[in-house]
Amino acid sequence: MRRPLRSSGDLIADRRYAYALDLFHAGDATAAVDLFEQALERAPQWAAGWLALGRARRAAFDPAGAAAAFRESLRLDPKDEGGASLELATLDAAVTIDSAPPAYVTALFDAYAPEFDAALIERLGYSAPSAIASRLRAVIPPREPKRFSRALDLGCGTGLAGEALRLDIAYLEGVDLSSGMAEQARDKGVYDALFTGDLADHLVAPGEAFDLILAADVFSYIGDLSRIISLIANRLSPGGYCAFTVEKEERQDWRIRESLRFAHSEDYLRRLAEAARLRIVTIEETVLRRDRGADIVGLVAIFKRDDAPLSLRPLQSAGEPVPSDRPEASLH
């Protein structure tokens, strides 16, 4: 996802940045570094410029210089709209981050909202909503009048998961951090109620329980899932289900991938279910989408709440998350 350039306030700096970006995408990272540095000489307080410089330095095999640039971007943009902390965590094992900054997620999807459906479905073969829907229908028999009386779609985006399951749900509620994405969903008329805000805050807010809580391609922006799964468990009605997807990780509980998205292991999901006192209905491997011509393998998980709610308690991790290998050059 490439976002529109925010001007530095200096026309010459903006022009050098644009030339550098062209060079970067043409594969000449070294020349791009030089032009990004020239742009920053004129606009040293430009967080986006430092972020771009960091990515170019990384592609030019200068990890120390890249880390320094990412730190400067983060200093200038403490809310981290550009995601410098995620970039930094892929380079420095001493840096740990357990979720994407809210400002980063909001800015990313607000900019992407108008073309989201076309980009994911037509170009990337996105299938997380349909994968969840097909597996829910396979394990839960039809009921009258609907399979689910009340459902919550966490990180509902433009409403793709809602569309995939609307016929199975009597009342469907959606929440998303991005107002741009929620507006796209509102235009479809899929949801009975839509909210913009933090997912965890929405789960702890007063309200009725749900017999289904969905999270399609949402946990790619959260590393440590223990709290969110516990919150979901407490918001489910007895006999309720949660269904979600994650990108599949083989080595660790979770880690940041080259795409700056988080991946999670099957063993980690199983321990999360146990800690939240949820029964595992199924965990199945599937292809979620394509990225740079390669299939992104993920897991579809369905958990069920059979007993009473629980008090929140942290999951004991099998090991600390580790940063991924050096990411491929990417200027979103």
Secondary structure, DSSP 4 states (H G I P E B T S, - for coil): --PPPPP-S-HHHHHHHHHHHHHHHTT-HHHHHHHHHHHHHH-TT-HHHHHHHHHHHHHTT-HHHHHHHHHHHHHH-TT-TT-HHHHHHTT-TT---SB--HHHHHHHHHHHGGGHHIIIIIIT---HHHHHHHHHHHHS---SS-SEEEEEEET-TTSHHHHHHGGGEEEEEEEES-HHHHHHHHHHT--SEEEES-HHHHHHSS---EEEEEESS-GGGBS--HHHHHHHHHHEEEEEEEEEEEEE-SSSSEEE-TTS-EEE-HHHHHHHHHHTT-EEEEEEEEEEEEETTEEEEEEEEEEE--S------PPPPSS-----SPPPP---
